């Protein structure tokens, strides 16, 4: 079992450039593809004195479905819009736009639930990360390490993905970049690595343990059973843990994200989601589909590759960035 303590790498030019932008500006920039995909389609419906009729609702439905909002969420939003129109006060395209934004915000607001480390008095606070291959788990762990350090928390990383040497090496690189220790092992049992990491964190008085796990598809039933074992082993190391079980979702997944949420939640009892790669996707509307399926808190969203580009989900800022 190895621990790595190294000095952080110099700040990259992209990180330095991104620090010059506020979060809302970065979020708006990151959602540009999604905004163009469905916001652009909606824009024409909100202009001028557009008549509010069935043709408008049909065009809105098409725009929302094209933006990966999904059938249940689209039906919910249109029903909310119809009710708002029926109650009066909707006379122009801008009124329709405002009403749709309010309905979407109402749908997404329950997902806004920032991670609260103070809610758990024991230390370390153990966060177990899960997700399919390529969802961005390891990168998200590196960015979360930076985030928690900014909150004055000490962090330790557990390289629980022992199947891929590249995953271990990537996590060690993030440890170097953030100047945090990494507990890892070449091959072997990922659950054992995480167990040792928790014990090491207790001995060193570390605040947060970020535990990586191997990527897996929900259809790989033997691997889903294995990740259940990882959670049980964490509970043996700390009876109150894991304190968070976060599923990392690639925004490019679109509607398939709903199936991932369902499968991992049934296996692990998810406490939150991390939505990554929004800047490279036109499918950001899938967050509405998730909200309608089951409002599991979206703890963080990622809109870029910089250290500062993973932040707590802000429903109002997200909706504004989709439309404007």
C-alpha positions in Angstrom: 0.0 0.0 0.0 1.5 3.3 -1.0 0.9 6.9 0.0 1.9 9.8 -2.2 2.7 13.3 -0.8 4.0 15.6 -3.5 4.1 19.3 -4.2 1.4 20.7 -6.5 2.1 21.3 -10.2 2.3 24.9 -11.5 -1.1 26.4 -12.3 -2.0 25.8 -16.0 -2.7 28.6 -18.3 -6.3 27.4 -18.8 -6.9 27.4 -15.0 -5.5 30.9 -14.7 -7.6 32.2 -17.6 -10.8 30.6 -16.1 -10.2 32.3 -12.8 -10.8 35.6 -14.5 -14.4 34.6 -15.2 -17.2 34.5 -12.7 -19.0 31.2 -12.2 -22.2 32.4 -13.9 -20.2 33.5 -17.0 -18.4 30.1 -17.1 -21.8 28.3 -16.6 -23.3 30.3 -19.5 -20.3 29.6 -21.7 -20.4 25.9 -20.7 -24.0 25.5 -21.7 -23.6 27.2 -25.1 -24.2 24.0 -27.0 -27.3 23.1 -25.1 -28.6 26.7 -25.4 -28.1 26.6 -29.1 -29.8 23.2 -29.4 -33.0 24.0 -27.6 -32.8 27.6 -26.5 -32.2 28.6 -30.1 -35.3 26.8 -31.2 -37.3 28.3 -28.4 -36.1 31.8 -29.2 -38.2 32.1 -32.4 -41.3 31.1 -30.5 -41.0 33.9 -28.0 -40.6 36.7 -30.5 -43.2 39.3 -31.4 -46.9 38.8 -30.8 -46.9 35.1 -31.3 -50.4 33.6 -30.8 -50.6 31.2 -27.9 -52.4 28.2 -29.5 -51.9 24.4 -30.0 -49.4 25.0 -32.7 -47.2 26.9 -30.3 -47.5 24.1 -27.7 -46.6 21.6 -30.4 -43.5 23.6 -31.4 -42.5 24.0 -27.7 -42.9 20.2 -27.3 -40.6 19.5 -30.3 -38.0 22.0 -29.0 -37.9 20.5 -25.5 -37.8 16.9 -26.7 -35.0 17.8 -29.1 -33.1 19.3 -26.1 -33.2 15.9 -24.3 -35.7 17.1 -21.7 -37.5 13.8 -22.1 -41.2 12.9 -22.5 -42.3 13.0 -18.8 -40.5 16.3 -18.1 -41.7 17.8 -21.3 -45.3 16.9 -20.5 -44.9 18.3 -17.0 -43.5 21.6 -18.3 -46.2 22.0 -21.0 -49.0 21.2 -18.4 -47.5 23.9 -16.1 -47.4 26.3 -19.0 -51.0 25.6 -20.0 -52.2 26.1 -16.4 -50.3 29.4 -16.2 -51.8 30.6 -19.5 -55.3 29.6 -18.4 -54.9 31.6 -15.2 -54.3 34.7 -17.2 -51.5 37.3 -17.6 -49.8 35.5 -20.5 -50.2 37.8 -23.6 -46.9 37.8 -25.4 -43.9 35.6 -26.4 -41.9 37.1 -23.6 -44.6 36.1 -21.1 -44.5 32.6 -22.4 -40.7 32.5 -22.1 -40.9 33.8 -18.5 -43.6 31.3 -17.6 -41.6 28.4 -19.1 -38.5 29.5 -17.2 -40.5 29.6 -14.0 -41.8 26.1 -14.6 -38.4 24.7 -15.4 -37.0 26.4 -12.3 -39.8 24.8 -10.2 -38.8 21.4 -11.6 -35.1 21.8 -11.0 -35.1 23.7 -7.7 -35.5 20.4 -5.6 -32.2 19.2 -7.1 -30.3 22.2 -5.6 -28.9 20.8 -2.3 -25.2 21.7 -1.7 -23.1 19.1 0.1 -23.0 19.9 3.8 -20.0 18.4 5.6 -21.1 19.9 8.8 -24.1 17.6 8.8 -21.8 14.8 9.8 -19.8 15.3 13.0 -17.4 12.4 12.6 -14.3 12.6 10.5 -13.3 11.6 7.9 -16.3 12.5 5.8 -16.3 9.6 3.3 -17.5 10.2 -0.3 -17.9 7.2 -2.5 -17.8 7.9 -6.2 -19.5 5.7 -8.8 -20.3 5.8 -12.5 -19.9 4.1 -15.9 -16.5 4.0 -17.7 -15.5 7.4 -19.1 -18.1 9.5 -17.1 -15.4 11.6 -15.5 -15.1 10.1 -12.1 -11.4 10.4 -11.6 -11.3 14.0 -12.9 -14.2 14.9 -10.8 -12.4 13.6 -7.7 -9.4 15.8 -8.5 -11.6 18.9 -8.9 -13.5 18.0 -5.7 -10.2 17.8 -3.8 -9.5 21.3 -4.9 -13.0 22.5 -4.0 -12.8 21.0 -0.5 -9.3 22.5 0.0 -10.8 25.9 -0.8 -13.3 25.2 2.0 -10.3 24.7 4.4 -10.8 20.9 4.5 -7.9 18.4 4.4 -8.4 15.7 1.8 -7.1 12.2 1.1 -7.8 10.3 -2.1 -8.4 6.5 -2.4 -7.5 4.9 -5.7 -10.2 2.2 -5.5 -10.2 1.6 -9.3 -7.6 -1.2 -9.3 -8.6 -2.6 -12.7 -7.1 0.2 -14.7 -3.5 1.3 -14.1 -4.3 4.5 -16.0 -7.0 5.4 -13.5 -4.6 4.9 -10.6 -1.9 7.0 -12.3 -4.5 9.7 -13.2 -5.6 9.9 -9.5 -2.0 10.1 -8.4 -1.5 13.0 -10.8 -4.4 14.8 -9.3 -2.9 14.2 -5.9 0.3 15.9 -7.1 -1.6 18.8 -8.6 -3.6 19.4 -5.4 -0.8 18.4 -3.0 -2.9 15.8 -1.2 -2.1 12.2 -0.3 -3.2 9.2 -2.4 -3.6 5.7 -1.1 -3.2 3.2 -3.9 -2.1 -0.3 -4.8 -1.2 -2.0 -8.0 -3.9 -4.5 -8.7 -5.7 -6.2 -5.9 -9.0 -5.4 -4.2 -10.3 -1.9 -4.7 -12.5 -2.2 -1.5 -9.4 -3.1 0.5 -7.6 0.0 -0.8 -10.5 2.2 0.2 -10.7 0.5 3.7 -7.0 1.3 4.2 -7.5 4.9 3.0 -10.2 5.4 5.6 -8.0 4.0 8.4 -5.1 6.2 7.2 -7.4 9.3 7.2 -8.5 8.5 10.8 -4.9 8.2 11.9 -3.9 11.5 10.2 -7.0 13.5 11.2 -8.0 14.1 7.6 -11.4 15.7 7.0 -12.5 14.2 3.7 -11.8 10.9 1.9 -12.7 10.8 -1.8 -13.0 7.1 -2.9 -12.7 6.3 -6.5 -14.3 3.0 -7.8 -13.9 1.2 -11.1 -16.3 2.2 -13.9 -19.0 -0.2 -14.7 -22.2 -0.5 -16.8 -25.5 -1.1 -15.0 -26.0 -4.2 -17.2 -22.8 -5.8 -15.7 -24.6 -7.4 -12.9 -21.5 -9.0 -11.3 -19.8 -5.6 -11.2 -22.9 -4.0 -9.7 -22.7 -6.7 -7.0 -19.0 -5.9 -6.5 -19.7 -2.2 -6.0 -22.3 -3.1 -3.3 -19.5 -4.9 -1.6 -17.3 -1.7 -1.7 -20.1 0.1 0.1 -20.3 -2.6 2.7 -16.5 -2.5 3.3 -16.6 1.2 3.8 -19.3 0.7 6.4 -16.9 -1.7 8.2 -14.2 0.9 8.2 -16.6 3.5 9.4 -20.1 2.4 10.6 -21.5 5.8 9.7 -20.1 5.7 6.2 -20.1 6.3 3.3 -21.6 9.7 4.1 -22.2 10.4 0.5 -22.6 8.1 -2.5 -22.2 10.2 -5.7 -23.0 9.1 -9.2 -21.0 10.9 -11.9 -23.0 11.4 -15.1 -21.6 12.5 -18.5 -24.0 15.0 -19.9 -23.4 13.5 -23.4 -25.3 10.4 -22.1 -28.6 12.3 -22.6 -31.7 10.2 -21.8 -29.7 7.2 -20.9 -28.7 9.0 -17.7 -32.1 8.3 -16.3 -31.5 4.5 -16.6 -28.0 5.0 -15.0 -29.5 6.9 -12.1 -32.2 4.2 -11.6 -29.7 1.3 -11.6 -27.1 2.8 -9.4 -29.6 4.1 -7.0 -31.2 0.7 -6.6 -27.7 -0.8 -6.0 -26.2 1.8 -3.7 -28.9 4.3 -2.5 -27.5 7.4 -4.1 -27.3 10.6 -2.1 -26.3 12.9 -5.0 -25.2 13.3 -8.6 -22.4 15.1 -10.4 -23.1 16.2 -13.9 -19.9 16.5 -16.0 -18.9 17.6 -19.5 -21.8 20.1 -19.9 -19.5 22.3 -22.0 -19.1 19.5 -24.6 -22.7 18.5 -24.8 -25.9 19.8 -26.4 -27.9 17.5 -24.0 -27.9 19.6 -20.8 -31.7 19.4 -20.8 -31.4 15.8 -19.5 -31.2 17.3 -16.0 -34.9 18.0 -16.3 -35.5 14.3 -17.2 -33.6 13.3 -14.1 -35.6 15.7 -12.0 -38.9 14.3 -13.2 -37.8 10.7 -12.8 -36.4 11.1 -9.2 -35.2 14.4 -7.7 -31.8 13.1 -6.4 -29.7 16.2 -5.4 -27.3 17.4 -8.1 -24.4 18.2 -5.8 -22.0 19.5 -8.5 -22.0 20.4 -12.2 -18.9 20.6 -14.4 -18.6 23.0 -17.4 -14.9 22.8 -18.3 -11.5 21.3 -17.6 -10.2 23.9 -15.1 -10.0 23.2 -11.4 -12.6 25.9 -10.8 -15.1 24.4 -13.3 -16.8 22.0 -11.0 -19.2 23.9 -8.7 -22.3 23.3 -6.6 -25.5 23.2 -8.7 -27.4 26.5 -8.7 -30.9 25.9 -10.3 -31.6 29.6 -11.0 -28.2 30.2 -12.6 -28.6 27.0 -14.6 -32.0 28.0 -16.0 -30.8 31.5 -16.8 -27.8 30.1 -18.7 -30.1 27.9 -20.8 -32.2 30.8 -22.0 -30.1 33.9 -22.1 
